[in-house]
Amino acid sequence: MMIRFKDFVDGFNNTDMDHPSVKVMNNQLQNVLYLRFNSKDMLEKACYSGPINPWIGSMCSVANGKSLNEVLKLDKVDWLRNFSQDQIFCELYNDNDEQFFYQPVELLKAGLDIYRGREYLYKESEPLICRCFGIRENDVLSYVRSSQDPTPEGLAESTKAGMGCRSCVGQLKKWLSIQSKKTRSHFYKEKSYADWLIEIDYMLSCFPEASDWKMELLKFQGLQVTIQFRKEVSQKEEEDVAIRLQDFLGAALDSDLSFFLIRA
């Protein structure tokens, strides 16, 4: 059955869902999006509740039946491919061609990230960088940390940031440049994150108390390396070993790094 865009204007896909894989709400629109995936990460059904929104309704139909990876890549082209011959769609699209899909796609991205276990990206502490595709600060940082030469073009290819209305491109370039310099100097110093982990782990194994104290690398973030241990010791013993550990690893690896010893 062919679906007309008028169906979405009339409320098609506007319904509740029992036992969804994901349920996420847009507080501004007062719409709730429901997504149900099967065991192979195929989107079996998408629908929404709240005020009728033809863009969210049409998004549900465009996304239904697609794989998780395909849904992640949805953009304007998918609407045009499905509804470019529909007069009502064209009228609404022409009136809202820079705005119509921002909030629906951001809502969809929030739902997909929750499904993938990445809901922390949608805490208020993670500012929204690109509204068109719901790209947040941590998405940009993840790209910067994984790239030897971060560029706006590479970011766009990796996350689609800046490929919508492009109003964020100027600020994005400036912000990306600052974060790139900060990340490369604090995290890498011309050495990959993986190489740092390997070297830290190896040198830790050479530390005299490492085996007896069951020390292991817990986290490497910024200039801070956190090492946990599993041995009952006094506070004085812990402090003495922590000082020697800092001296040992600092001399062997990088004196700018700070090594913290914590109880498991």
Contacts in CASP RR format, 6 or more apart in sequence:
PFRMAT RR
TARGET T0000
AUTHOR 0000-0000-0000
METHOD contacts of the structure
MODEL  1
MMIRFKDFVDGFNNTDMDHPSVKVMNNQLQNVLYLRFNSKDMLEKACYSG
PINPWIGSMCSVANGKSLNEVLKLDKVDWLRNFSQDQIFCELYNDNDEQF
FYQPVELLKAGLDIYRGREYLYKESEPLICRCFGIRENDVLSYVRSSQDP
TPEGLAESTKAGMGCRSCVGQLKKWLSIQSKKTRSHFYKEKSYADWLIEI
DYMLSCFPEASDWKMELLKFQGLQVTIQFRKEVSQKEEEDVAIRLQDFLG
AALDSDLSFFLIRA
3 12 0 8 1.000
3 61 0 8 1.000
4 86 0 8 1.000
4 88 0 8 1.000
5 54 0 8 1.000
5 58 0 8 1.000
5 83 0 8 1.000
5 86 0 8 1.000
5 88 0 8 1.000
5 89 0 8 1.000
5 92 0 8 1.000
6 88 0 8 1.000
8 54 0 8 1.000
8 55 0 8 1.000
8 57 0 8 1.000
8 58 0 8 1.000
8 61 0 8 1.000
9 52 0 8 1.000
9 54 0 8 1.000
9 88 0 8 1.000
9 92 0 8 1.000
10 52 0 8 1.000
11 52 0 8 1.000
11 54 0 8 1.000
11 57 0 8 1.000
12 57 0 8 1.000
12 61 0 8 1.000
13 46 0 8 1.000
13 47 0 8 1.000
13 48 0 8 1.000
13 56 0 8 1.000
13 57 0 8 1.000
13 58 0 8 1.000
13 60 0 8 1.000
13 61 0 8 1.000
14 47 0 8 1.000
14 48 0 8 1.000
14 49 0 8 1.000
14 50 0 8 1.000
14 52 0 8 1.000
14 53 0 8 1.000
14 57 0 8 1.000
15 47 0 8 1.000
15 48 0 8 1.000
15 49 0 8 1.000
16 34 0 8 1.000
16 47 0 8 1.000
16 49 0 8 1.000
17 23 0 8 1.000
17 34 0 8 1.000
17 36 0 8 1.000
17 45 0 8 1.000
17 47 0 8 1.000
19 36 0 8 1.000
20 34 0 8 1.000
20 35 0 8 1.000
20 36 0 8 1.000
21 35 0 8 1.000
21 36 0 8 1.000
21 37 0 8 1.000
21 115 0 8 1.000
22 33 0 8 1.000
22 34 0 8 1.000
22 35 0 8 1.000
22 37 0 8 1.000
22 111 0 8 1.000
22 112 0 8 1.000
22 114 0 8 1.000
22 115 0 8 1.000
23 32 0 8 1.000
23 33 0 8 1.000
23 34 0 8 1.000
23 35 0 8 1.000
24 32 0 8 1.000
24 33 0 8 1.000
24 107 0 8 1.000
24 110 0 8 1.000
24 111 0 8 1.000
24 114 0 8 1.000
25 31 0 8 1.000
25 32 0 8 1.000
25 33 0 8 1.000
26 32 0 8 1.000
26 33 0 8 1.000
26 103 0 8 1.000
26 106 0 8 1.000
26 107 0 8 1.000
28 103 0 8 1.000
29 51 0 8 1.000
29 53 0 8 1.000
29 56 0 8 1.000
29 103 0 8 1.000
29 107 0 8 1.000
30 50 0 8 1.000
30 51 0 8 1.000
31 48 0 8 1.000
31 49 0 8 1.000
31 50 0 8 1.000
31 51 0 8 1.000
31 53 0 8 1.000
31 56 0 8 1.000
31 107 0 8 1.000
32 48 0 8 1.000
32 49 0 8 1.000
32 50 0 8 1.000
33 46 0 8 1.000
33 47 0 8 1.000
33 48 0 8 1.000
33 56 0 8 1.000
33 60 0 8 1.000
33 107 0 8 1.000
33 108 0 8 1.000
33 111 0 8 1.000
34 45 0 8 1.000
34 46 0 8 1.000
34 47 0 8 1.000
34 48 0 8 1.000
34 49 0 8 1.000
35 43 0 8 1.000
35 45 0 8 1.000
35 46 0 8 1.000
35 111 0 8 1.000
35 112 0 8 1.000
35 115 0 8 1.000
36 43 0 8 1.000
36 44 0 8 1.000
36 45 0 8 1.000
36 46 0 8 1.000
37 43 0 8 1.000
37 44 0 8 1.000
37 68 0 8 1.000
37 115 0 8 1.000
38 44 0 8 1.000
40 67 0 8 1.000
41 67 0 8 1.000
41 68 0 8 1.000
42 65 0 8 1.000
42 66 0 8 1.000
42 67 0 8 1.000
42 68 0 8 1.000
43 63 0 8 1.000
43 64 0 8 1.000
43 65 0 8 1.000
43 66 0 8 1.000
43 67 0 8 1.000
43 68 0 8 1.000
43 71 0 8 1.000
44 64 0 8 1.000
44 65 0 8 1.000
45 64 0 8 1.000
46 59 0 8 1.000
46 60 0 8 1.000
46 61 0 8 1.000
46 63 0 8 1.000
46 64 0 8 1.000
47 57 0 8 1.000
47 60 0 8 1.000
48 56 0 8 1.000
48 57 0 8 1.000
48 60 0 8 1.000
53 104 0 8 1.000
54 92 0 8 1.000
55 100 0 8 1.000
55 101 0 8 1.000
55 103 0 8 1.000
55 104 0 8 1.000
56 104 0 8 1.000
56 107 0 8 1.000
57 104 0 8 1.000
58 79 0 8 1.000
58 82 0 8 1.000
58 83 0 8 1.000
58 89 0 8 1.000
59 74 0 8 1.000
59 101 0 8 1.000
59 104 0 8 1.000
59 105 0 8 1.000
59 108 0 8 1.000
61 82 0 8 1.000
62 74 0 8 1.000
62 78 0 8 1.000
62 79 0 8 1.000
62 82 0 8 1.000
63 71 0 8 1.000
63 74 0 8 1.000
63 108 0 8 1.000
66 74 0 8 1.000
68 112 0 8 1.000
68 115 0 8 1.000
68 116 0 8 1.000
71 108 0 8 1.000
71 112 0 8 1.000
72 109 0 8 1.000
72 112 0 8 1.000
74 105 0 8 1.000
74 108 0 8 1.000
75 101 0 8 1.000
75 105 0 8 1.000
75 133 0 8 1.000
75 160 0 8 1.000
75 163 0 8 1.000
75 164 0 8 1.000
76 101 0 8 1.000
76 164 0 8 1.000
79 89 0 8 1.000
79 93 0 8 1.000
79 101 0 8 1.000
83 89 0 8 1.000
83 90 0 8 1.000
83 93 0 8 1.000
84 90 0 8 1.000
92 100 0 8 1.000
93 100 0 8 1.000
98 165 0 8 1.000
101 132 0 8 1.000
102 131 0 8 1.000
102 132 0 8 1.000
102 165 0 8 1.000
105 132 0 8 1.000
105 133 0 8 1.000
105 134 0 8 1.000
106 128 0 8 1.000
106 131 0 8 1.000
106 133 0 8 1.000
106 134 0 8 1.000
109 133 0 8 1.000
109 134 0 8 1.000
110 119 0 8 1.000
110 122 0 8 1.000
110 134 0 8 1.000
113 119 0 8 1.000
113 121 0 8 1.000
113 122 0 8 1.000
114 122 0 8 1.000
120 126 0 8 1.000
120 138 0 8 1.000
121 136 0 8 1.000
121 138 0 8 1.000
121 139 0 8 1.000
122 136 0 8 1.000
126 136 0 8 1.000
126 137 0 8 1.000
126 138 0 8 1.000
127 136 0 8 1.000
127 137 0 8 1.000
128 134 0 8 1.000
128 135 0 8 1.000
128 136 0 8 1.000
129 135 0 8 1.000
129 136 0 8 1.000
129 137 0 8 1.000
129 139 0 8 1.000
129 140 0 8 1.000
129 161 0 8 1.000
129 168 0 8 1.000
129 172 0 8 1.000
129 175 0 8 1.000
130 159 0 8 1.000
130 160 0 8 1.000
130 161 0 8 1.000
130 162 0 8 1.000
130 164 0 8 1.000
130 168 0 8 1.000
130 172 0 8 1.000
131 168 0 8 1.000
132 160 0 8 1.000
132 162 0 8 1.000
132 163 0 8 1.000
132 164 0 8 1.000
132 165 0 8 1.000
132 168 0 8 1.000
133 159 0 8 1.000
133 160 0 8 1.000
133 161 0 8 1.000
133 162 0 8 1.000
133 163 0 8 1.000
133 164 0 8 1.000
135 159 0 8 1.000
135 160 0 8 1.000
135 161 0 8 1.000
135 162 0 8 1.000
139 159 0 8 1.000
139 161 0 8 1.000
140 155 0 8 1.000
140 159 0 8 1.000
140 161 0 8 1.000
140 175 0 8 1.000
140 176 0 8 1.000
140 179 0 8 1.000
141 179 0 8 1.000
141 183 0 8 1.000
143 150 0 8 1.000
143 154 0 8 1.000
143 155 0 8 1.000
143 158 0 8 1.000
143 159 0 8 1.000
144 150 0 8 1.000
144 176 0 8 1.000
144 179 0 8 1.000
144 180 0 8 1.000
144 183 0 8 1.000
144 184 0 8 1.000
145 183 0 8 1.000
145 187 0 8 1.000
145 188 0 8 1.000
145 193 0 8 1.000
147 154 0 8 1.000
147 158 0 8 1.000
148 192 0 8 1.000
150 176 0 8 1.000
150 179 0 8 1.000
150 180 0 8 1.000
150 183 0 8 1.000
151 176 0 8 1.000
152 162 0 8 1.000
152 169 0 8 1.000
152 172 0 8 1.000
152 173 0 8 1.000
152 176 0 8 1.000
155 161 0 8 1.000
155 162 0 8 1.000
155 172 0 8 1.000
155 176 0 8 1.000
156 162 0 8 1.000
156 163 0 8 1.000
161 168 0 8 1.000
161 172 0 8 1.000
162 168 0 8 1.000
162 169 0 8 1.000
162 172 0 8 1.000
184 190 0 8 1.000
186 222 0 8 1.000
186 223 0 8 1.000
187 193 0 8 1.000
187 222 0 8 1.000
188 196 0 8 1.000
189 254 0 8 1.000
193 220 0 8 1.000
196 220 0 8 1.000
197 217 0 8 1.000
197 220 0 8 1.000
199 253 0 8 1.000
200 217 0 8 1.000
200 220 0 8 1.000
200 225 0 8 1.000
200 249 0 8 1.000
200 253 0 8 1.000
201 217 0 8 1.000
203 248 0 8 1.000
203 249 0 8 1.000
203 252 0 8 1.000
203 253 0 8 1.000
204 210 0 8 1.000
204 215 0 8 1.000
204 216 0 8 1.000
204 217 0 8 1.000
204 227 0 8 1.000
204 249 0 8 1.000
205 211 0 8 1.000
206 252 0 8 1.000
207 215 0 8 1.000
207 245 0 8 1.000
207 248 0 8 1.000
207 249 0 8 1.000
209 215 0 8 1.000
209 241 0 8 1.000
209 245 0 8 1.000
212 231 0 8 1.000
213 229 0 8 1.000
213 230 0 8 1.000
213 231 0 8 1.000
213 233 0 8 1.000
213 241 0 8 1.000
214 229 0 8 1.000
214 230 0 8 1.000
214 231 0 8 1.000
214 264 0 8 1.000
215 227 0 8 1.000
215 228 0 8 1.000
215 229 0 8 1.000
215 261 0 8 1.000
216 227 0 8 1.000
216 228 0 8 1.000
216 229 0 8 1.000
217 225 0 8 1.000
217 226 0 8 1.000
217 227 0 8 1.000
218 226 0 8 1.000
218 227 0 8 1.000
218 228 0 8 1.000
218 262 0 8 1.000
219 225 0 8 1.000
219 226 0 8 1.000
220 226 0 8 1.000
223 256 0 8 1.000
223 257 0 8 1.000
223 258 0 8 1.000
224 257 0 8 1.000
224 258 0 8 1.000
224 260 0 8 1.000
225 249 0 8 1.000
225 257 0 8 1.000
225 258 0 8 1.000
225 259 0 8 1.000
225 260 0 8 1.000
226 260 0 8 1.000
226 262 0 8 1.000
227 245 0 8 1.000
227 259 0 8 1.000
227 260 0 8 1.000
227 261 0 8 1.000
227 262 0 8 1.000
228 261 0 8 1.000
228 262 0 8 1.000
228 263 0 8 1.000
228 264 0 8 1.000
229 261 0 8 1.000
229 262 0 8 1.000
229 263 0 8 1.000
229 264 0 8 1.000
230 263 0 8 1.000
230 264 0 8 1.000
233 241 0 8 1.000
238 261 0 8 1.000
238 263 0 8 1.000
241 261 0 8 1.000
242 259 0 8 1.000
242 260 0 8 1.000
242 261 0 8 1.000
245 259 0 8 1.000
245 261 0 8 1.000
246 258 0 8 1.000
246 259 0 8 1.000
249 257 0 8 1.000
249 259 0 8 1.000
250 257 0 8 1.000
250 259 0 8 1.000
END
